[in-house]
Amino acid sequence: MFHKHFKSGCIVLTLLLSTLLAHADEVSDHIAAARDYMADKQWSYANYEWRAALEKDPKNLEATLGLAQSLNSGGYLKESIEFLQKSRPTPPLSIIDLTLAQDYQQAGDPLSACDIYESLLTRDRYNPDIYKGGSALLSSLPKDRKDKLTAELDAAASESLKKAQDALNAKQYADAAQYYEIPVNYFKTLNIVNDYGLALLLSGQNQKAYQQFNVLTNQKVHHWLLNANSALADLSVGNTGQAVSQMEKAIGQCNNVKAKARLYNDLGFLYERSRRFMNARHAYEHALQLDPSLLKAQYNLGYILQKSQEYKEALAVYNNLIAQNPNNAEAWNSLGFTYELMDKEKPALAAYQKAIEINPRYKEAYFNMGALYKKMDKTANSAEAYKHVSEIQFQEIEKPQLSTEPEGQAKILKYVDVFYSKEAES
């Protein structure tokens, strides 16, 4: 009896799932057709498809917004407003309310639009679309409502700037970029535009960062800090030649010795990326003449010397780093790799072991050790070293907080420096 009921239940469940999947397919078909009609500006046909999708799925957000847009575009603004009023869910959705506010504004009802913008600013304060819409509405409002909304927008811009700066300091670059979208359009100062560009660059939004810095360079804004950051944005989108030119300009404009040392290090990296290795070496060396303690320049110089097969000079650089900080695991690992390139297996192995002793979770040192053991035909030792690499990786998958990578560190910052607005007075 149990098996009979179980089998019947499975049949019912299968039929139910089949019905739901067929239902979802119908909704998707109507939405796909509506998108095509929207692209062709056939608003009436789009209306039909959006409504058909909503009959099957009344809470479908894309269909809701799509129908409002097709009604508006087809000349039925009043109907779009009435539809959106009926479609507002509880709790409210910002995207629907924003669309309704824009429709009110278009329909010549700025007070109703203002009511919605004021409500939106209390619950979605840092949304740049809400901020832009509210700002565009100001000129249509009577003085009392204009003053009230202006105060709300001013407060939102100031609060958003504070959040952006806090996020940038915490290396939460994507969050910083999002928060900067309001103040960068409101305050429009060099400092804010610069830091917004850096937030974009360090969060991997390279094209937007490049465009952001280009706005200032196209406006002939001249400052070493701006040119230096703009160079890195150029590099991020593959404009290496322009990047070198911008960094050279920055060096010519900068009078601060410590900052200039960092600029020469960055220039060396740009030369390196453009395969001008001798120029890169000289730039790193000049950076260290200006500031002998500049770690990034030391590492970069050691690497370029390795690449140029000037191993004794590279050893001197890494030994100098170790003399400054004997617990520098990265320097020990680099020292080991240089010895390995010189076919000096014993000191190479000892250096890798020292790096691992300092940092037992140093994957690169384990990997280098594994490769060296393999060259030495010590298969068991090699397998054991590679096993450590995998175990550390698996642990980091399960517990990302165990990662040896600095939290929030953008990869490029391992080699170069960026310059925040607080350094503009240097």
LOMARLUM-258142 format. One record per residue (C-alpha): x, y, z; residue in one letter; residue number from 0. Coordinates in steps of 0.02 Angstrom, whole numbers, plus 32768, in hexadecimal, padded with zeros to 4 digits. Layout:
<sites>
SITE,x,y,z,lodren,gutor
SITE,X,Y,Z,A,NUM
...
</sites>
This chain:
<sites>
SITE,x,y,z,lodren,gutor
SITE,8000,8000,8000,M,0
SITE,808E,8079,802C,F,1
SITE,80E2,805E,7F84,H,2
SITE,803E,807B,7F28,K,3
SITE,801F,8123,7F7F,H,4
SITE,80D5,8155,7F69,F,5
SITE,80CC,8130,7EB0,K,6
SITE,802A,8195,7E9F,S,7
SITE,8079,8227,7EFC,G,8
SITE,810F,8225,7E88,C,9
SITE,809C,8229,7DF0,I,10
SITE,803D,82C0,7E36,V,11
SITE,80E0,8319,7E60,L,12
SITE,8124,82F7,7DB2,T,13
SITE,8086,833C,7D61,L,14
SITE,808C,83D5,7DD2,L,15
SITE,8142,83F8,7DA6,L,16
SITE,811D,83E1,7CED,S,17
SITE,808E,845E,7CF9,T,18
SITE,80FA,84DD,7D53,L,19
SITE,8187,84CB,7CD4,L,20
SITE,810D,84DE,7C43,A,21
SITE,80C3,8577,7C9A,H,22
SITE,8170,85C3,7CAF,A,23
SITE,8197,85A1,7BF9,D,24
SITE,80F9,85FD,7BC4,E,25
SITE,8129,8694,7C2C,V,26
SITE,81D9,8692,7BE2,S,27
SITE,8193,8687,7B31,D,28
SITE,8121,871E,7B4C,H,29
SITE,81B0,8782,7B99,I,30
SITE,8226,8756,7B0A,A,31
SITE,81A2,878C,7A8B,A,32
SITE,8183,882E,7AEB,A,33
SITE,823C,8857,7AEB,R,34
SITE,8242,8841,7A2E,D,35
SITE,81AB,88B2,7A15,Y,36
SITE,81F6,8935,7A8A,M,37
SITE,8298,8933,7A25,A,38
SITE,8231,8950,7987,D,39
SITE,81C8,89D7,79DE,K,40
SITE,8127,8977,79BE,Q,41
SITE,80D9,89AF,7A60,W,42
SITE,802A,8965,7A49,S,43
SITE,806D,88B7,7A27,Y,44
SITE,80E5,88CA,7AB9,A,45
SITE,8052,88FA,7B29,N,46
SITE,7FF8,885A,7AF9,Y,47
SITE,808E,87EC,7B21,E,48
SITE,80B4,8843,7BC6,W,49
SITE,7FFF,882F,7BFC,R,50
SITE,8000,8778,7BC9,A,51
SITE,809C,875C,7C34,A,52
SITE,804A,87B4,7CC8,L,53
SITE,7FAF,8748,7CBA,E,54
SITE,801E,86B1,7CD5,K,55
SITE,8090,8705,7D55,D,56
SITE,803F,87A2,7DA2,P,57
SITE,80DB,87CE,7E09,K,58
SITE,8158,87C4,7D7B,N,59
SITE,81C1,8861,7D8F,L,60
SITE,8204,8869,7CDD,E,61
SITE,8154,8859,7C96,A,62
SITE,8113,88DF,7D0D,T,63
SITE,8199,895C,7CDD,L,64
SITE,8190,8929,7C27,G,65
SITE,80D5,8948,7C1B,L,66
SITE,80E8,89F2,7C6F,A,67
SITE,8170,8A21,7BF4,Q,68
SITE,8111,89E5,7B5A,S,69
SITE,8074,8A42,7B92,L,70
SITE,80D9,8AE1,7BAE,N,71
SITE,8137,8AD2,7B0A,S,72
SITE,8096,8AAE,7AAD,G,73
SITE,8048,8B51,7AE9,G,74
SITE,7FE2,8B09,7B79,Y,75
SITE,8038,8B63,7C09,L,76
SITE,7F9A,8B6E,7C74,K,77
SITE,7F7D,8AB2,7C60,E,78
SITE,8033,8A91,7C90,S,79
SITE,801D,8AF5,7D30,I,80
SITE,7F7A,8A9D,7D5D,E,81
SITE,7FCA,89F3,7D3C,F,82
SITE,8061,8A1A,7DA9,L,83
SITE,7FF3,8A5B,7E35,Q,84
SITE,7F95,89B6,7E37,K,85
SITE,8036,8951,7E28,S,86
SITE,8093,899B,7EBC,R,87
SITE,80B9,8909,7F31,P,88
SITE,80C6,8907,7FEE,T,89
SITE,814D,8924,8023,P,90
SITE,816D,899D,7F93,P,91
SITE,81F2,897F,7F0F,L,92
SITE,8263,8A12,7EE8,S,93
SITE,826D,89ED,7E2E,I,94
SITE,81AF,89F2,7E1A,I,95
SITE,819D,8A90,7E83,D,96
SITE,822A,8AE3,7E23,L,97
SITE,81D4,8ABC,7D7E,T,98
SITE,8130,8B00,7DC2,L,99
SITE,8186,8BA0,7DFE,A,100
SITE,81D2,8BB9,7D51,Q,101
SITE,8126,8BA0,7D02,D,102
SITE,80D9,8C21,7D77,Y,103
SITE,8164,8C9A,7D4A,Q,104
SITE,8147,8C7E,7C91,Q,105
SITE,808D,8C94,7CA7,A,106
SITE,80A6,8D40,7CF6,G,107
SITE,807E,8D0C,7DA8,D,108
SITE,811F,8D3C,7E04,P,109
SITE,80CF,8D38,7EB2,L,110
SITE,809C,8C82,7EA2,S,111
SITE,814A,8C5B,7E5F,A,112
SITE,8197,8CBA,7EF1,C,113
SITE,8131,8C54,7F6F,D,114
SITE,8178,8BB5,7F27,I,115
SITE,822C,8BF5,7F1F,Y,116
SITE,8223,8C2C,7FD5,E,117
SITE,81E3,8B80,8004,S,118
SITE,826A,8B2B,7F9C,L,119
SITE,82F3,8B91,7FEF,L,120
SITE,82C0,8B51,809A,T,121
SITE,82D1,8A9A,806A,R,122
SITE,834D,8A94,7FD7,D,123
SITE,83B8,8B2B,7FFF,R,124
SITE,8454,8B02,7F9C,Y,125
SITE,8404,8AD2,7EF6,N,126
SITE,8451,8B43,7E70,P,127
SITE,83B8,8B32,7DFD,D,128
SITE,8347,8B73,7E88,I,129
SITE,83BF,8C01,7EAA,Y,130
SITE,83C9,8C33,7DF2,K,131
SITE,830C,8C2B,7DDE,G,132
SITE,82EF,8C95,7E78,G,133
SITE,8371,8D14,7E40,S,134
SITE,831F,8D23,7D95,A,135
SITE,8278,8D45,7DE8,L,136
SITE,82B0,8DDA,7E51,L,137
SITE,8294,8E61,7DCD,S,138
SITE,81DB,8E2D,7DBE,S,139
SITE,81B1,8E3D,7E77,L,140
SITE,816C,8ECE,7EDD,P,141
SITE,81EC,8F1A,7F53,K,142
SITE,81B8,8EC3,7FF3,D,143
SITE,81BC,8E14,7FA4,R,144
SITE,825A,8E3E,7F44,K,145
SITE,82B3,8E73,7FE4,D,146
SITE,827B,8DD6,803E,K,147
SITE,82B1,8D5F,7FB3,L,148
SITE,8354,8DBE,7F9A,T,149
SITE,837D,8DA6,8052,A,150
SITE,835B,8CEC,8042,E,151
SITE,83C8,8CDE,7FA7,L,152
SITE,8454,8D42,7FF8,D,153
SITE,8450,8CD1,808F,A,154
SITE,844F,8C35,8023,A,155
SITE,84E7,8C73,7FC0,A,156
SITE,854A,8C9A,805F,S,157
SITE,851D,8BF4,80B0,E,158
SITE,8546,8B96,8011,S,159
SITE,85F0,8BEB,8009,L,160
SITE,8616,8BB7,80BC,K,161
SITE,85E4,8B03,8096,K,162
SITE,864E,8B05,7FF7,A,163
SITE,86E7,8B42,8055,Q,164
SITE,86CD,8AC2,80E0,D,165
SITE,86BB,8A36,8061,A,166
SITE,8758,8A6E,8005,L,167
SITE,87BB,8A70,80A7,N,168
SITE,877B,89C1,80CD,A,169
SITE,87B2,8987,801E,K,170
SITE,86FE,8960,7FF0,Q,171
SITE,8719,89A9,7F44,Y,172
SITE,8678,8972,7EEE,A,173
SITE,860F,89BB,7F7B,D,174
SITE,8676,8A5B,7F77,A,175
SITE,8659,8A6E,7EBC,A,176
SITE,859E,8A5A,7ED3,Q,177
SITE,8595,8ADA,7F60,Y,178
SITE,85FF,8B56,7EFD,Y,179
SITE,8582,8B5D,7E6E,E,180
SITE,8518,8BDF,7EC8,I,181
SITE,859E,8C56,7F0F,P,182
SITE,8608,8C50,7E70,V,183
SITE,8577,8C9F,7E10,N,184
SITE,8546,8D13,7E9F,Y,185
SITE,85EB,8D5B,7EDC,F,186
SITE,8652,8D44,7E3C,K,187
SITE,86F8,8D6A,7E93,T,188
SITE,87A0,8D27,7E59,L,189
SITE,87B7,8CC4,7EFB,N,190
SITE,8711,8C69,7EEF,I,191
SITE,8721,8C46,7E35,V,192
SITE,87D1,8C03,7E52,N,193
SITE,879E,8B8F,7EE0,D,194
SITE,8705,8B53,7E82,Y,195
SITE,8776,8B28,7DEF,G,196
SITE,87E7,8AC6,7E64,L,197
SITE,8753,8A68,7EB0,A,198
SITE,871F,8A36,7E00,L,199
SITE,87D0,8A02,7DD0,L,200
SITE,87F1,899D,7E6D,L,201
SITE,8749,8944,7E62,S,202
SITE,8772,890C,7DB1,G,203
SITE,86FD,8984,7D56,Q,204
SITE,878A,89B5,7CE2,N,205
SITE,872A,8A03,7C52,Q,206
SITE,86C5,8A72,7CC6,K,207
SITE,8764,8AA5,7D23,A,208
SITE,87B8,8AD2,7C7E,Y,209
SITE,8722,8B3B,7C4B,Q,210
SITE,871B,8B90,7CF5,Q,211
SITE,87D1,8BC8,7CF1,F,212
SITE,87BF,8BF9,7C3B,N,213
SITE,8738,8C76,7C6D,V,214
SITE,87B9,8CD5,7CD2,L,215
SITE,884A,8CC6,7C58,T,216
SITE,87D8,8D00,7BCB,N,217
SITE,87AD,8D97,7C35,Q,218
SITE,8867,8DBF,7C3F,K,219
SITE,886C,8DA6,7CFB,V,220
SITE,8926,8D99,7D25,H,221
SITE,8964,8D47,7DC4,H,222
SITE,89E9,8CC2,7DDD,W,223
SITE,8973,8C58,7E45,L,224
SITE,88ED,8C59,7DBD,L,225
SITE,8969,8C30,7D33,N,226
SITE,89B4,8BA1,7D98,A,227
SITE,890C,8B4F,7DB7,N,228
SITE,88D3,8B71,7D06,S,229
SITE,896E,8B13,7CCA,A,230
SITE,893A,8A78,7D29,L,231
SITE,8889,8A86,7CE4,A,232
SITE,88D6,8A91,7C35,D,233
SITE,893B,89F5,7C5A,L,234
SITE,88A1,8997,7C95,S,235
SITE,884F,89A9,7BE9,V,236
SITE,88ED,8983,7B87,G,237
SITE,8926,8A34,7B5C,N,238
SITE,89D8,8A16,7B96,T,239
SITE,8A29,8A9F,7B2E,G,240
SITE,89AF,8B21,7B6F,Q,241
SITE,89CB,8ADE,7C1F,A,242
SITE,8A86,8AFB,7C14,V,243
SITE,8A6A,8BAC,7BD2,S,244
SITE,89F3,8BD6,7C61,Q,245
SITE,8A6A,8B92,7CE5,M,246
SITE,8AFC,8BF4,7C9E,E,247
SITE,8A90,8C91,7CA9,K,248
SITE,8A67,8C69,7D5E,A,249
SITE,8B20,8C5A,7D8A,I,250
SITE,8B43,8D02,7D3A,G,251
SITE,8AB8,8D54,7DA1,Q,252
SITE,8AE3,8D06,7E4A,C,253
SITE,8B5A,8D5C,7EC4,N,254
SITE,8B48,8CE5,7F57,N,255
SITE,8BDD,8C6F,7F5F,V,256
SITE,8B82,8BDC,7FB0,K,257
SITE,8AF1,8BE9,7F38,A,258
SITE,8B67,8BFA,7EA4,K,259
SITE,8BBF,8B59,7ED7,A,260
SITE,8B18,8AFE,7ED0,R,261
SITE,8AF5,8B4D,7E27,L,262
SITE,8B9B,8B0E,7DE3,Y,263
SITE,8B70,8A60,7E22,N,264
SITE,8AC8,8A6A,7DC8,D,265
SITE,8B21,8AA7,7D2B,L,266
SITE,8B95,8A12,7D35,G,267
SITE,8B00,899E,7D3A,F,268
SITE,8AB5,89F4,7CA2,L,269
SITE,8B5B,89E4,7C45,Y,270
SITE,8B5D,892D,7C77,E,271
SITE,8AAF,8913,7C31,R,272
SITE,8AE6,8963,7B8E,S,273
SITE,8B7D,88ED,7B8B,R,274
SITE,8BFB,897A,7BA3,R,275
SITE,8C59,8916,7C26,F,276
SITE,8CF7,897F,7C2F,M,277
SITE,8C8F,8A1C,7C47,N,278
SITE,8C2C,89C0,7CCE,A,279
SITE,8CCA,8990,7D2B,R,280
SITE,8D0C,8A42,7D27,H,281
SITE,8C64,8A87,7D63,A,282
SITE,8C61,8A0D,7DF7,Y,283
SITE,8D15,8A39,7E22,E,284
SITE,8CEE,8AF2,7E1A,H,285
SITE,8C57,8AD8,7E8C,A,286
SITE,8CCA,8A85,7F0B,L,287
SITE,8D48,8B12,7EFE,Q,288
SITE,8CBD,8B88,7F31,L,289
SITE,8C77,8B14,7FB7,D,290
SITE,8CE3,8A7C,7FE2,P,291
SITE,8C59,8A35,8052,S,292
SITE,8BD7,8A26,7FC7,L,293
SITE,8BA9,896D,7FCF,L,294
SITE,8B48,8962,7F2C,K,295
SITE,8BDA,89AA,7ECC,A,296
SITE,8C4F,892B,7F1D,Q,297
SITE,8BE0,8898,7EED,Y,298
SITE,8BC6,88DB,7E3E,N,299
SITE,8C80,88F7,7E27,L,300
SITE,8CA7,8847,7E64,G,301
SITE,8C2A,87FF,7DE8,Y,302
SITE,8C6E,8862,7D54,I,303
SITE,8D1F,882C,7D81,L,304
SITE,8CE5,8777,7D87,Q,305
SITE,8C93,878C,7CDE,K,306
SITE,8D34,87D8,7C98,S,307
SITE,8D97,8742,7CDE,Q,308
SITE,8DFB,87B5,7D4F,E,309
SITE,8DEC,873B,7DDD,Y,310
SITE,8E74,877C,7E50,K,311
SITE,8E27,882A,7E4D,E,312
SITE,8D7B,87DF,7E6F,A,313
SITE,8DC2,877D,7F03,L,314
SITE,8E08,881F,7F49,A,315
SITE,8D5C,8871,7F3F,V,316
SITE,8D04,87E0,7F97,Y,317
SITE,8D8B,87CF,801B,N,318
SITE,8D79,8889,803D,N,319
SITE,8CBD,8871,8054,L,320
SITE,8CDD,87E1,80CD,I,321
SITE,8D5D,8849,812C,A,322
SITE,8CD6,88CE,8144,Q,323
SITE,8C55,884C,8179,N,324
SITE,8C91,879A,819B,P,325
SITE,8BDC,875E,81A7,N,326
SITE,8BB1,8796,80F6,N,327
SITE,8B71,86F1,80AE,A,328
SITE,8B5B,873A,7FFF,E,329
SITE,8C11,8773,7FFA,A,330
SITE,8C4C,86C5,802F,W,331
SITE,8BE1,8675,7FA8,N,332
SITE,8C27,86EC,7F24,S,333
SITE,8CD7,86CA,7F63,L,334
SITE,8CB7,860F,7F51,G,335
SITE,8C77,8622,7EA0,F,336
SITE,8D11,8688,7E6F,T,337
SITE,8D82,85FF,7EB4,Y,338
SITE,8D1C,8580,7E53,E,339
SITE,8D37,85E2,7DB2,L,340
SITE,8DF1,85D9,7DD8,M,341
SITE,8DE2,851B,7DEC,D,342
SITE,8E10,8529,7EA4,K,343
SITE,8D93,84AB,7EE6,E,344
SITE,8DC6,84A0,7F9E,K,345
SITE,8DBF,855A,7FC7,P,346
SITE,8D20,8567,7F5F,A,347
SITE,8CCE,84DD,7FC4,L,348
SITE,8D09,8529,8067,A,349
SITE,8CBF,85D2,8036,A,350
SITE,8C16,8584,8008,Y,351
SITE,8C14,8527,80AE,Q,352
SITE,8C39,85C9,810B,K,353
SITE,8BA9,8620,80B0,A,354
SITE,8B33,8592,80E4,I,355
SITE,8B75,8595,8196,E,356
SITE,8B48,864E,819E,I,357
SITE,8AA0,8636,8147,N,358
SITE,8A61,8582,814C,P,359
SITE,89D3,85B0,80D6,R,360
SITE,8A42,85F9,804D,Y,361
SITE,8A02,859C,7FB3,K,362
SITE,8A82,85E3,7F38,E,363
SITE,8B15,85A8,7FA2,A,364
SITE,8ACB,84F9,7FAF,Y,365
SITE,8AAF,84F8,7EF3,F,366
SITE,8B61,8530,7ECE,N,367
SITE,8BA2,84AD,7F47,M,368
SITE,8B3B,8428,7EF0,G,369
SITE,8B80,8459,7E46,A,370
SITE,8C33,8459,7E89,L,371
SITE,8C1F,83AD,7ED9,Y,372
SITE,8BDD,836D,7E33,K,373
SITE,8C79,83AE,7DD9,K,374
SITE,8CE1,8356,7E5F,M,375
SITE,8C82,82B2,7E3B,D,376
SITE,8C3D,82AF,7EEC,K,377
SITE,8B8F,827C,7EB7,T,378
SITE,8B48,8259,7F65,A,379
SITE,8B83,8301,7FA8,N,380
SITE,8B3E,8359,7F0F,S,381
SITE,8A94,8305,7F23,A,382
SITE,8A8F,8335,7FDB,E,383
SITE,8AB4,83ED,7FB4,A,384
SITE,8A2E,83F4,7F2D,Y,385
SITE,89B4,83A0,7FA5,K,386
SITE,89CF,8430,801F,H,387
SITE,89A0,84AB,7F95,V,388
SITE,88FC,844F,7F75,S,389
SITE,88D3,843F,802D,E,390
SITE,88EA,84FA,8049,I,391
SITE,887F,8520,7FB0,Q,392
SITE,87F5,84AC,7FEE,F,393
SITE,87FA,84FE,809A,Q,394
SITE,87E9,85A9,804B,E,395
SITE,8755,856D,7FE3,I,396
SITE,86FC,8536,8082,E,397
SITE,8739,85CA,80EA,K,398
SITE,8765,8660,807C,P,399
SITE,879F,86BF,8115,Q,400
SITE,8838,864D,8119,L,401
SITE,8877,8690,8073,S,402
SITE,892A,86CD,8077,T,403
SITE,88FE,8758,7FFD,E,404
SITE,88E9,8800,8055,P,405
SITE,8830,8820,806C,E,406
SITE,87EB,8897,7FE9,G,407
SITE,8896,88AA,7F96,Q,408
SITE,888A,88CF,7EDD,A,409
SITE,890D,8869,7E7E,K,410
SITE,895F,88FF,7E2C,I,411
SITE,8988,894A,7ED6,L,412
SITE,8A0A,88C3,7EF0,K,413
SITE,8A77,891A,7E6E,Y,414
SITE,8A44,89D2,7E67,V,415
SITE,89FA,8A5C,7ED0,D,416
SITE,895B,8ABE,7EB5,V,417
SITE,8945,8B6C,7EFA,F,418
SITE,88AC,8B9E,7F5E,Y,419
SITE,886E,8C51,7F67,S,420
SITE,88B4,8C68,8017,K,421
SITE,8960,8C6A,7FC5,E,422
SITE,8931,8CF7,7F4F,A,423
SITE,8984,8D79,7FBF,E,424
SITE,8A29,8D1A,7FC6,S,425
</sites>
